């Protein structure tokens, strides 16, 4: 069986690394123009209710993106089930793209807000999270048992078959939740956010409960 190779991951992620570098470059360009208080958080009505300094506004999310990316590349090396990563390398690469892409979008929103523009932050973030759930649902069934990625409950980690079935069924549930979540973007606030969070949290809770029920059925 082939083993996980972090060097191959770094080679195949060259474009993704360029995106992270571009985030730092955009932050460096915007930094001298940012105000002392940069919008960094919005409430359920899309109103600004939190600020950060210009240094964090310019470089906080690029730094987090780089740290998360490096973690995802090197964490498999210390995973007790590291041999499984080679079995879902394509899905794992896709997940890395989703996460960094989402952080790049958030970074763009924060820079735009700091420079005086007013993007529809609530709709953008809500739609992007919904899209992430749809896309994650499409690859979730490919994720093999490991300690860092996927639906990691005591029951999925204890039984490979519980892991497999939980991810297969949850893939449909998460895709459906994301699709309905996209619809809620067009509803008025705060109803849109309330329904959206109910869908997302409901999908996650379903995965936990389903893994427990499935495990108990296999290990009475």
Secondary structure, DSSP 8 states (H G I E B T S, - for coil): -----HHHHHHHTHHHHHHHHHHHHHHHHHHTT--SSEEEEE-TTS-EEEEE-HHHHHHHHHHHHHHHHHHHHHGGGG-TTGGGGGGGHHHHHHHHHHHHHHHHHHHHHHHHHHTT----HHHHHHHHHHHHHHHHHHHHTT--S-SSSS---HHHHH-HHHHHHHHHHHHHHHHHHHHHHHHHTTS-TTHHHHHHHHHHHHHHHHHHHHHHHHHHHH--
